[in-house]
Amino acid sequence: MAPLPNCDDDAGLVARERQGDNAQPLTISEISALLKRTVEERFGFVRLRGELSGVKRAASGHFYCALKDEGAVIDGVMWKGNAARLKFRAEDGLEVIATGKLTTYPGRSKYQIVIDSMELAGEGALLALLEKTRARLAAEGLFDAGRKRALPFLPRIIGVVTSPTGAVIRDILHRLADRFPSHVLVWPVLVQGQGAAEQVAAAVRGFSAIVPGGPVPRPDVVIVARGGGSIEDLWSFNEEVVVRAIAESTIPVISAVGHETDTTLADFAADRRAPTPTAAAEMAVPVRADLVFTLNDLAARQRRAVYRLVELGRERLAARVRLLPRPENLLAPQAQRLDEFAERLRRALGDRSARGRERLAGAAARLSPSLLVRSASEAQRRLDRAGLVPALVERPLRQGADRVAALARVMSQLHPERPLERGYAIIRRADGAALTTRADAAGEARLVLQWRDGTLDAVPAGSTSPPLRPAPRPRPAPPPRQEDLFG
């Protein structure tokens, strides 16, 4: 057996090539490249299960993390394109299964996995992510009961966010047609798979962005609906983008995702949760037949209430009428008094007539012919004794005649037409009334001038009225005639 080489003999201050040794020294970059190629060829496709730690996203869009278990840690990186396709929000503590290839990072002498895809490690991990997301959004107040809005009683327009080809939209339309036919706007979206969450969020925000009174009617309520499925099928409605879109909606939202036992974060953010899409349609509108029945019932109650008042008034009136006395009973005392007064009047007239006859008989007894003849004879004797002298009568008569003649002479001198004989004229209005001032004459449209031998029409200067026919001359009044005092 050949003796082992002495290490002390091989060691030296300067490295030298040894006899029979063909191993050339490698550089660090060369050995790193060899290691990188060996690792990538041996572990070109691996699936690792571990817990995420140190999760962060770079500004470039790349995703960095570490996968660990109880005894080891390996760094991981997911490039921007693959990170954008990640179906869940990666957070520390999630247990995942990462698929990719192992490689080395010569700059730090580390090995790492370049992740092509990442999935949650079973439903437990998915539920853990769901609970963490729910707790984080709840802490922001997105699920508070005070943010919930009441649904409109009778919406005119109903917006539906769902797949246009599934049975969900047919169930909703059928239920609406049965309960209360309404105008439905359907915003077609994917309800599962890549991009479904973004489409659902865009649809909810799109309905909120519709301007009232525009060419597209704005819904009064929005239904976000999907049929049943596994938690993975419904995961799009657990995405944060969908939850925030529903919470920020300016239109009341009904969440109808899955069956009655299925619960998503969209249900917590919506104003109302429906166990099924059909139940969402029932929540959105009332039953038209029930409304018609209620209206008819209220109308009947109103009529009964009105008629009841009328009947009650009629009953009260009948009760009061029964308490009133009969008209003939009211008039009987007055009729009796009238008969009594009539009888008293008849007796009083008879008594008065009898007394009148008695007075007339007494007066007639005093008017006997002998008494009348005796009275006339006595009056004649008194007249004869008076001795009437004619001079006593004639003197007062002559005095009266003289006074009358004097008054006649004065009256003739004062007659208004007497000055006409001396050349004067009287100015009269058209109706014959005399005018005494210039102002009165200037205000007349036509004047009548009266002379001794007739009248003449005249128009004041400045008047435009045509002259009328001359008014007939008033005849002078005859002088008063002295009556004969002796008849």
C-alpha positions, 0 to 999 in steps of 0.5 A, spaced: 500 500 500 502 506 497 503 511 503 499 517 503 502 524 501 504 528 506 500 534 507 506 538 510 510 537 504 504 539 499 503 546 503 506 552 501 506 559 500 505 559 493 500 555 490 504 550 485 501 545 480 502 538 483 505 532 479 499 528 476 494 533 478 489 536 472 484 539 476 484 547 475 482 552 480 475 554 479 473 562 480 467 563 484 463 565 478 464 559 475 462 554 481 456 559 482 454 558 474 455 550 475 451 550 481 446 554 478 446 549 472 446 543 476 440 545 481 436 548 475 437 541 471 435 537 477 430 541 480 427 544 474 419 543 476 418 542 483 412 543 488 413 546 495 408 546 500 409 551 506 407 557 510 408 564 507 413 569 510 416 576 509 411 577 503 412 584 499 411 586 492 416 591 489 414 597 485 416 593 479 410 588 480 415 582 482 413 578 488 418 576 493 416 571 499 419 566 503 416 559 504 418 555 511 416 549 515 418 547 522 425 546 520 427 550 514 426 556 509 427 557 502 426 564 499 421 565 493 420 570 487 414 571 482 415 575 476 410 581 475 406 577 469 405 571 474 404 575 480 398 579 476 395 572 475 395 570 482 387 569 484 388 571 492 391 576 496 398 573 499 399 574 506 403 572 511 401 566 515 398 563 509 399 555 507 400 555 500 403 550 494 408 553 490 409 551 483 416 553 479 423 551 479 429 552 483 435 556 482 441 559 485 442 567 486 450 567 486 450 574 488 448 572 495 450 564 495 443 563 496 438 558 492 431 560 491 424 558 488 422 562 482 414 561 482 410 560 476 403 559 480 401 559 487 395 556 490 392 555 497 394 549 501 386 546 501 380 549 504 383 550 511 388 555 508 382 558 503 378 559 509 383 562 513 385 567 508 377 568 508 377 570 515 383 574 515 380 578 509 374 579 513 377 581 519 381 586 516 375 589 512 371 589 518 376 593 522 375 598 516 367 599 517 365 596 511 360 591 514 357 596 519 350 595 520 349 603 520 352 603 513 346 599 511 340 602 507 333 600 506 331 597 499 326 601 495 319 599 496 317 599 489 323 600 484 322 602 477 328 599 475 332 593 477 339 592 475 342 585 475 349 583 475 350 576 473 352 571 468 347 572 462 347 565 460 346 561 467 339 559 470 340 565 475 338 570 470 332 566 468 330 565 475 330 572 477 326 574 471 321 569 472 320 571 479 319 578 478 314 577 472 310 572 477 310 578 483 311 584 480 313 585 472 319 590 472 324 593 468 330 589 468 337 591 466 342 586 466 350 587 466 353 581 463 359 578 467 363 572 469 362 569 475 368 565 476 375 564 474 380 569 472 378 576 471 371 575 474 372 579 480 374 585 476 368 584 472 363 584 477 366 590 481 366 594 474 359 592 473 357 595 480 361 601 479 358 602 472 350 602 475 352 607 480 355 611 475 349 612 471 346 619 471 339 620 473 335 622 467 340 620 462 339 615 456 340 609 460 335 609 466 338 608 473 337 602 477 333 603 484 336 597 486 342 592 484 342 585 485 349 581 485 347 574 483 350 567 482 348 560 483 351 555 488 358 552 488 364 550 492 368 555 496 373 556 490 367 557 485 364 563 489 371 566 491 371 571 486 365 574 491 370 574 496 375 578 493 377 585 496 375 589 489 368 586 489 367 587 497 369 595 496 365 596 490 359 593 493 360 598 500 361 604 495 355 603 491 350 609 491 345 604 490 342 599 495 345 592 493 342 585 494 347 580 495 345 573 492 351 569 491 350 561 492 345 557 496 342 559 503 348 555 506 354 559 502 356 566 505 361 570 502 364 577 503 359 580 498 354 578 503 357 582 509 358 588 504 351 588 501 345 592 504 341 585 504 343 578 503 338 573 500 339 566 501 338 565 493 337 569 487 330 567 487 329 570 494 333 576 492 327 577 486 322 576 492 326 582 496 326 587 491 319 587 489 312 586 493 307 581 490 302 585 485 296 581 487 297 582 494 298 590 493 292 590 489 288 586 494 291 591 500 288 597 496 281 594 495 281 592 502 283 599 504 278 602 499 272 597 502 274 599 509 274 606 507 267 605 504 265 602 510 267 607 515 264 613 510 257 609 510 258 607 518 258 615 519 252 616 515 248 610 518 250 612 525 248 619 523 241 616 520 240 612 527 242 619 531 237 623 527 232 617 527 233 617 535 232 625 535 226 625 531 222 620 536 224 625 541 220 631 538 213 632 539 208 631 533 207 637 529 199 637 530 201 637 538 205 643 537 200 647 534 194 644 538 194 650 543 195 655 538 189 653 535 185 652 541 187 660 543 185 662 536 178 659 537 178 662 543 180 669 540 175 668 535 169 667 539 171 673 544 171 677 537 164 675 535 161 676 542 165 683 542 162 685 535 155 683 537 156 687 544 159 693 540 153 693 535 148 693 540 151 699 544 151 702 537 144 701 536 142 703 543 146 710 542 143 711 535 136 710 538 137 715 543 140 720 538 134 719 534 129 720 539 132 727 540 132 729 533 124 729 533 121 734 527 118 739 532 125 740 535 128 741 529 122 746 527 123 750 533 130 751 533 130 753 525 125 758 528 129 761 533 135 762 529 131 766 524 128 770 529 136 772 532 137 773 524 132 778 524 134 782 530 141 782 528 139 788 522 144 787 517 146 794 514 149 793 506 154 799 508 158 794 513 159 789 507 160 794 501 166 798 505 171 791 506 169 789 499 171 796 496 178 796 500 180 789 498 178 791 491 183 797 491 189 792 494 188 787 488 188 793 483 194 796 486 198 789 486 196 788 479 199 794 477 205 792 480 205 785 477 205 788 470 211 792 471 215 787 474 213 782 469 220 779 466 218 780 458 216 787 459 223 789 458 222 786 451 218 792 449 223 797 450 228 793 445 231 788 450 232 780 449 232 774 454 238 769 453 235 762 454 238 755 454 235 750 449 231 747 454 228 755 455 231 756 462 234 763 462 241 765 463 244 770 467 251 770 467 256 770 461 260 764 464 253 760 463 252 762 456 259 760 454 258 753 457 252 752 452 253 749 445 246 753 443 243 759 445 236 762 444 235 769 444 228 772 445 225 778 443 219 782 443 216 779 436 220 772 436 226 768 438 233 767 434 238 761 435 245 763 436 252 759 437 257 762 442 264 763 439 268 757 439 263 752 439 263 747 433 255 745 434 251 746 428 245 751 430 239 747 431 232 749 429 229 755 433 225 753 439 218 756 439 217 763 442 214 762 449 208 766 449 207 771 454 203 769 460 197 773 460 196 779 466 193 776 472 185 777 471 182 780 477 176 776 480 170 779 481 169 780 489 161 779 488 161 773 484 
